[in-house]
Amino acid sequence: MPISTKIKTVYSAVVILIQIYFVYAATLYVDVHSPAILIVIAAAAASAAATLFYVFVLANKDEVGGYNADFVLDERRRIG
């Protein structure tokens, strides 16, 4: 059963909030005015973008009954 877009949106929002918290937590160890904070922000942005890409694009192929036609066809043959 495919996962609905609402659930994907809620999951993505939680992931982005966690990324924001991680950037906030990094300010305890990295000075906000130093160039190193840009690396922290870039890593958080890359991680959030990769999560969104996986959830909305790649995860469709992993779901039973999703868009992976070969897998669905193999399951139909196996079940009969």
C-alpha positions as CSV (number, residue, x, y, z in Angstrom):
1,M,0.0,0.0,0.0
2,P,1.5,3.3,-1.0
3,I,2.2,5.9,1.7
4,S,0.1,9.0,1.3
5,T,1.6,12.4,0.5
6,K,0.3,13.8,3.8
7,I,2.3,11.3,5.8
8,K,5.4,12.0,3.6
9,T,4.9,15.8,4.2
10,V,4.6,15.3,8.0
11,Y,7.7,13.1,8.0
12,S,9.7,15.6,5.9
13,A,8.6,18.5,8.2
14,V,9.9,16.5,11.2
15,V,13.2,15.8,9.5
16,I,13.7,19.5,8.6
17,L,12.9,20.5,12.2
18,I,15.5,18.1,13.5
19,Q,18.0,19.5,11.0
20,I,17.2,23.0,12.3
21,Y,17.8,21.8,15.8
22,F,21.1,20.2,14.9
23,V,22.3,23.6,13.4
24,Y,21.2,25.3,16.6
25,A,23.0,22.7,18.7
26,A,26.1,23.2,16.5
27,T,26.2,26.8,17.6
28,L,27.3,25.6,21.0
29,Y,30.6,24.3,19.5
30,V,31.0,26.6,16.4
31,D,31.0,30.4,16.6
32,V,28.1,31.8,14.7
33,H,30.4,34.5,13.2
34,S,33.1,32.1,11.9
35,P,33.2,30.6,8.4
36,A,32.8,27.1,9.9
37,I,29.1,27.8,10.5
38,L,28.6,27.9,6.8
39,I,29.9,24.3,6.6
40,V,27.4,23.3,9.3
41,I,24.5,25.0,7.5
42,A,25.6,23.5,4.1
43,A,25.7,20.0,5.6
44,A,22.3,20.4,7.2
45,A,20.8,21.7,3.9
46,A,22.3,18.8,1.9
47,S,21.0,16.3,4.4
48,A,17.5,17.8,4.4
49,A,17.5,17.9,0.5
50,A,18.6,14.3,0.3
51,T,15.9,13.3,2.7
52,L,13.2,15.1,0.7
53,F,14.5,13.6,-2.5
54,Y,14.4,10.1,-1.0
55,V,11.0,10.5,0.5
56,F,9.3,12.0,-2.5
57,V,11.2,10.4,-5.4
58,L,13.1,7.3,-4.5
59,A,10.8,5.8,-1.8
60,N,8.1,5.2,-4.4
61,K,10.2,2.3,-5.8
62,D,10.6,0.7,-2.4
63,E,6.9,0.5,-1.5
64,V,4.9,-2.6,-2.2
65,G,2.5,-1.6,-4.9
66,G,4.5,1.5,-5.7
67,Y,6.0,2.4,-9.1
68,N,8.6,-0.4,-9.3
69,A,6.9,-2.3,-12.1
70,D,9.4,-5.2,-12.1
71,F,8.9,-5.9,-8.4
72,V,5.1,-5.7,-8.7
73,L,5.1,-8.1,-11.7
74,D,7.3,-10.6,-9.8
75,E,5.0,-10.4,-6.8
76,R,2.0,-11.1,-9.0
77,R,3.7,-14.1,-10.5
78,R,4.7,-15.4,-7.1
79,I,1.3,-15.1,-5.6
80,G,-0.4,-16.5,-8.7
